[in-house]
Amino acid sequence: MTEEKQIDKTVPGGRYKVAGVIVDASGSPVSKTSAQSEKVQTQQSAFPEDYPGYEVLGQVEGMTPEKLQSMSDEDILAIKGIGQKTLDAIRAL
């Protein structure tokens, strides 16, 4: 029987934080330099971490909460990774 790892958090780039260590999809630890790069990318997002769709929207170049609020529902739903539930949460803000 294999031990199941508890994922603490999904981070950008298909990586996961397990027991405080960032690992790739195969479970191999990510180098410290690469992990620091991920932190920098996350910190540069115009969206707060509790914003609906934070991880997806933070990867869209030039996207800000203000710009998102002015977009039509159809345009927001066209963003890969954004669905109706996320759209509803955004509109509720």
QUIMO-V356773 format. One record per helix or strand. SS is the DSSP state (helix for helix, strand for strand). FROM is the first residue (numbers start at 1). TO is the last residue. If there is no record, write none. Layout:
BEGIN
SS_FROM_TO ; SS_FROM_TO
END
This chain:
BEGIN
strand_7_11 ; strand_15_18 ; strand_21_23 ; strand_29_29 ; helix_32_43 ; helix_54_57 ; helix_65_70 ; helix_73_77 ; helix_84_91
END
